[in-house]
């Protein structure tokens, strides 16, 4: 791609990110008694009472199943980030929305940096351009939820691990440990990243001869868990509260069944995530899923692309088995994989033109993908102010079914 095209895409990315600031929701659009409202209350309480406020919230959360219908107040990474923002900028939804938006911008920068380093500048620009219009990732940047921050640290972890496998160094191990630790502190579902790392090491050692030294393996596995445990110990004040937290998380995810909203709207078959991705971004999702199938059958064995295929499968599979987790924002970072696969498919489809330095048709196709994605984001999140991207809400917005509630 010529330098003029590079500059045009970089300018477009910057312009899009700036324009999205004007689309952030006003204070009055946020509602009470939603997850956003509870996160704001948690942040306000922790800002006022410090670590004792976290312990108070934990005991409140553990008191009854009804309390556990709300977001878990033990996500230390997000809570302390939110409470610090509230303390300095004031108690408002707009304050916490800024956290989500800043996390989105940092995520786009991180994806550009790592994809340029590992693949190419052309792939990095195309990926970042499409991520700016990603309906799910851009949509979550407008909301007072943990998902945008979680997406940032999951993305950093996945890219940092690939960077380490590509060329090992102590600095890359330190970055990987830091990102994994922060992921664990933001949300408990980040334990799935350990499962992913184990599968990658087993599969890649067997098929691609990428063997990780035992010393590095021990650091990557153990240090994030140790560091996260030390933070929880310091904040919660000992074993009693830590065991209470673990018991409460077990009840929330595996025992409590009385939440009518979760039962009716967050349950479903294992393929519901695919349905939701298609409802959000039909063209990119179908291209990404199709390219994943191509990778499975391809004989060239590009391990860097297959790395993301393993990531997609190992995160999707365990969550698909749980009963009340069929909410696509819980797997927000997998949209990055679908977008990346769409870019790979685009580059492969136009490889004849690209070898000759002719990018016009590829860029027109890229612009089409961007337009379709941005239109979906605008319709879902800006015009209809959707808070929770679940199947029911998206089908109502698309006009596939009438409102039932």
N, C-alpha and C positions, 0 to 999 in steps of 0.2 A: 504494500500500500504506500502511495506517495506521501511525502511530508505534508502536502496541502490537505489531503484527506485526513491525515492524523490530526492536524491542527483543527480541522472542521469538526471532527468527532469530539476532541477534547473541549472545544468551545461549546458544543451542543450539550455535553455532559454537565459542564459547569452551569450553563443556562438552565438546564432542567432542574438541577439540584436547588438553584436559587429560586426558581419559579414555584417549586413545591412548598417553599416556606409560606408563600401567599395562600396555599391551599390547606394549611393546618387549621384544624377546627377551632372556632371561637369558644370561649369559656362557657357560654350558655348552652352549647350543644351537648355537653357532657351531662349524664344523668346520675341521679342518686340511686343507691341500692344496686349498683352494677359493680363488676370487678374493678373498673376504673375508680369508682368512689371508695372502695375498700383499700385499694393501694394508696390513695391519697390520705386516708385516715391513718393507715399504718405508718406512712412516712411522717405525718404530723406527730404521731405519738412517739415514735423513735427520736425525732428531732427534739422533742420536749424532755424525754426521760432517758435517752441514751440506751445502754445495754439492758438496763432494767426494763425499759419499754419493750424490748424484744422478748424478754422472759414473761412479761405480763401478757403479751399477745399470744405467746405459745400456750400458756395456761388457759387463756380464753378459747383458743382454737381447739384445745383438747377436751373442753368441757362437754360438748355435745355434738352429735352428728349434724345437727342443723348449722352449727358454726362452721363445720368442715365443708359445707356447700360453697363457702367463699374461698378466695385465694389463700394459699398457705402463707402465714406471716413469718416463715423461717428461711426465706430466701435472702440470706444476709447480704450478698453482693448487691442485689437490686435495692434492698431496703436502705442500706447505708448510703448508696449513691443518691437515692430519692430523698432521704432525710436531710442529707447535706444540701441538696438543691433547694429543698423547702426552707431550710434554715437561712440560706443566703438570699434566695430570690422571692420567698413568700409562699404561703400555702394556697396553691391554685392548681387546677388541672393543666393550665398552660405551662407551668413550671416543669411538670413531669412529662408533658408532651415534648418539650425541648430535649429531654434526655433521650426519648425514643428517636427523635429526628437526628440528633447528633450521632447516635449509635448507627443509624442508617447511613449517614454520610461516611463515617469511619469504615463501615463495612464495604461500601463501594470503593473507597480508597485502598483498603486491604486487598480486595479482589483484584483490582488493577495491578497493584504492586506484585503480588505473588503470581498471577497468571502471566504477566509480562516476563517475570524472572524464570518461570518454569516452562511456559509454552512459547509465546511470542508477543510482540507489541500489538500486532494485528488482532490476535485472539483477545488480548487484554482490553483493547478499546471496544471491540464488538460486545464482549461480555459486559463490561461496565455500562455501556450505552443501553443495553437491554435491561440490566438490573435496575437502572433508574426508573424504568416504567413497569417493573415487576408488580403486578396487582397485589400479591400477598405481602411482599417485603416492603413496598412503598406504603401499602395500606396500614401495616403495623407501625410505621414510623409516625402516624398521626394519633396513635392511641396510648393511653396511660396503662400499659401492660408490660410484662417482662419480656415479651417475645422479641422485640427489636434489639434489646441488649443481649438476650440469649443468642439471637442470630449472629450478632457481631462476634461473640466469643466462640461459638461453634464454628463459624466460618474461619476465624483465626486459627483454631485448633486443627481443623482439617487441612488447611493450606500449610500450616507450619509443619505438620507431620509429613506431608508430601515433600516439602522443601528439605526436611531432614533425610528422608529416604533417598532423595535425589543426590544430595551431597552432605555427608554427615559432618557436624562440627559441634563443639560444646555450646556455642552461643545459640544454635538452633534448638538444642535440647532444653536450654534455659527458657527460651521463648515458648516452646511446647508445654513445658511444665507450668509456666505462668498462665498460659491461656486455658489449659485444662483445669487448673485450680480455680480460676475466675468463673469458668463455666459451671463447676460444681457448686460454687457459692451463689450463682444467680438462680439456678433451678435444679431440683433433684433429678430430673430426667437426664441430666448430663452424664449420669453413670453409664448410659448407653454408649458414650464415646469410648469407654474402656473396652466394651464388647467389640466395637468396631476396630480398635487398634489391635486387639488380640486376633481377630479374624484376618486382618490385613497381614500381620506378621506370619501367621500360619500359611495362608494362601500364597503370599508372595515368596516366602522361603521355599515353598514346594515348586511353584511354577516359574518364578522369575529369578531364583537364586539370590534374593535380597535378604540376607541374613543380618539381623541386628545383634551387635555384641551384647553379651549378658549384662555387663555393667550399665550400658545405656538402657537396656530393657528394664532393669531394676529401678533406675531413676524415673523413667517414663511411667512405669506402673505405679510405683509406691509414693513418690514425692508429692504429686497432686493430692492424693488421699490424705497423706500426713499433714500437709499444709492446711487443707480444708478442715480437717479434724481439729487442728490447733486453733483455728479461728472460731469454730463452733464451741470448743471448750472454753475459750476466753469469753465469748459473748454470753453463752448460756450458763456458765458458772459450775460446770462439773457433770458427773455421770448421770445424776438423777434427771436433769433436764434433757440431756442428750438421749437417754433411753426413752423419755417421754416423747421427744420429737420423732424418733424412729418408729415408736408404736403408733403415733398419730398418723405418720405417713403410710404405714401399713394399713391402718383402718381406712384412710382416705382412698387409697388406690385399689384395695382388694376386698374390703368388707362392706363399707357403707353403700347401700343400694337405694336409699330413700330419696335421692335428689331427682325430682321429676324432670327437671330441665335436662340433666345429664342422661337420664334413662330414655327420654323421648327424642332428644335432638343430638346427642353426642354418642350414640351407639350405632351399631350397624355392622355389615360384613367387612371382611378384610380389605376389599377393594374400594372402600368408600373414599380413602385418600385420593385415589386416582380420579374418581368422579369429581371430587372437589377441585383438584388441580385443573381438570378440564373445564369445569364451570368458571373458574377464575381466569384462566388463560388458555383457551382451547388450542390455538395453533401451536404455541411453543410447547405446551404439554404433550401434544400428540407427536410433534417432531422429536422431542426429548425422549419419550417412551420408545418411539420407533428406533432412534439411534441406540438406545440401550439394548434393544433386541439385536441390532446390527453388531454391537460390540461382543455380544455373547457368541455370535456365529463367526465373527471375523477371525481369520487365521494369522493376522499380522501381530497379534499379541502386544499392542501398545499398552505397557503396564501403567503409564501415568493416566490414561483415559480409563482403564479398567479399575484403577484405584477409586475413582468416583462412582463407578458402578457398584463396587463392593460396599462403599459407604451408603449409597442409596438403599441397597437391599438390607444391610445389617441394622439400619435405623428403622426402616419401614416394617420389617418382619416382626420384631417383638412388640411394637406398639399396636400392630394389627391384631394381636392375640388378646389384648386387654379389652375390657368391656366398654368403658365409658371414655375412651381416649380418641374417638374418631372425629377429632377437630383438626382441620388442616393447619391451623396456626401452631399446633404442637410440633409439627414437622416443617416449620417455616424454612429452615436452611436447605431442605431438599429442593426447594424451588431454584436455588442457585445451581444445583446439579442439572436440572431440566434446561435451564437457560444455557449453561455451559455446553451441554450436549447439542442444543440447537445451533450454537455457534460452530461446533465441530462439524455438524451435518452441513451447515451452510458452506464452510470452507471446503469440505469434501465434494459437495455438489458442484461448486464453481472452481474446482482445482485447476481445470484447464485454462480458464480465464486468468486465474490468480498467478499461475506460472508465467504467463505472458505479461504480468503487471497490469491486467485489466480488471479493475474492481467495481466498475460502474453497476453491472447487473447484480453483483453480490450486495453492494450497498443499497440498491433499491429494494432488494428483498429484506435486508436488515431494517430499512425504514418501515417497510410493511409490517414486520414483526413488532417493531416498537409501537407503531400506531395502534395496532390491534390490542396490545397489552395496555397501553396508556388509556385507551378508550374504556377498557374493562375496569381498570383502577379508578378512573374518574366516575364512571357510572356507579360502581359498587360503593366506594368509600367517600367520595366527595358529594355527589348528588344525593345518594340515599343514606349517607352517614352510617354505614354498617359497622357495628361494634364487633360482632363475632362472626367470622366467615364460616358458617356451617351450611350444610347442604340446603336446609329448609329456607334460610334467608336468601341464599343465592338463587334458588329456583323461583322464589317469589319475585325477586328483582328482575330476573330474566323473563318473567311472565309465563313460566312453565306450569305453575300451580297458583291458585288464588290464596290470599292470606287466610290462615286457619286460626290465628289467635288474635 
